[in-house]
Amino acid sequence: MSVEVQKMDMEDQLRRMVDLGIGLITYSSEKLAEAARQWAEEKRMTPQQTKEFVQELVERGEKERAEFQSSIQENVQRALTRLGIREDQETLRAEIRQLRAMIERLDARVAELESKLGGSGEAQA
């Protein structure tokens, strides 16, 4: 299987995982909010208890969402590494800076050599 096909399959799988996670989070939060309203209406919980309960659920949901997102990012990084695709942007930026410096040095060297030859290379072409 080619790297591009593997990459497309992986992207499709990741997209499905994210969609599933978001769907579960949305479904769960809707059901929990509905249950909290029902408990408040049935007087199983006071309005303050309901508010605290919902707040706790929201906080827990946010924590779990962040953990889920972190897990997805880790899995993506591992998959990219397995496929040989580099995602380390800082390393890429450093390499680009090095290449630009090298080009500048080569440009300066070419200009120096052209001046020693007594011409501008462009006129000779």
N, C-alpha and C positions, 0 to 999 in steps of 0.2 A: 504494500500500500504506500502510495507516495506521501511525502511530508504534507503537501497541500491538502490531500484528502483527509489525512489524520487531523490536520489543523481544523478543517471544516467540521469533521465529526466531533472533535473536542469542543469547538465553539457551540455547536448545536446542543451537546450534552450540558455544557455550562449554562447555556441560555435556559434549557429546560429545568435545571436545578434551581436557578435563580427564580424563575417563574413559579415553581413549586413552593419554594420558601416564602416568597411574597404572598402567594395565595393562601398558604397556611397561616401566616401571620395575620393577614387581613381577616380570614375566616374566624380565627381564634379570637381576635380582638372584638369583632362584631358579636360573636356568641357570648363572650364574657361580659360585654357591656349590656347585652340583652338580659343575661342572667342577673346582673347587679340591679338593673331596673326592676326586674320581676321580684327580687328579694326585698327591695325597698318598698314596692307596692304591697307585698304580702306582710310587711312589717317584721320580716325576719332580721332586718338590719335597720338601724337608725340612718337618717340621711348622712350624718357624720361618718358612721361606719362604712356606708356605701361609698362615700367620697374617698375615704382612706383606702378602701379595698381597691377601687378603680385606680387610684394613684399608684398603689403598690403593683398592680398588674401592668400598668403602663411602664413603670420603671423596669420591672422584670422583663417585659417585652422588648424594651429598648436595649437592655443588656444582652438579651439573647439574639436580637437582630445584629448587634455589633459583633458578637461572637460568631454568628453565622457568616457575616460579611468577611470577617478575618479568616475564617476557615476556607471560604471560597477563594480569597486572594492567595492563600498559601497553596491551595490545590492548583490554581492557575500557574503560579510561579514554578511549582514542581513539574507540571506538564510542559511548560515552556522550556524548562531546563532539559527535560527528557527529549524534547524535539530539537534541541539545539538552538532554540530561539532565545536571544538575549533580551532581557527586559530591564537590565540594570541601567537606568537612564544616566546616572551620575558617571558610570564608567564610560558610557558612550560619549557623554559631553567632554570628558577628559581626553578621550581619544581624538575627538574632533578638534579640540584645542591644540593637541600635539601635531595633528596633521596640518592645521593652519600655520603653525609655527614653522613646520618643515617646509611648507610651500613658500613662505616668506623667505626663509634662508636660501632655498633653491632659486627663487626669483632674484635675490640679491647676488647670488653666485653667478647666475647667467648674465646679469647686467655687468658684473665685474669682468667676466670673460669676454663679453662682447666689446667692452671698452678697451680691453687689452689687444683685441684683434683689430681695433680701429674702425669698427662698423657697428651697425645696429642690427644685425641679424635679419631685421624686417626688410631692409633694402635688398639683401642678398636673396631672399626667397622669391 
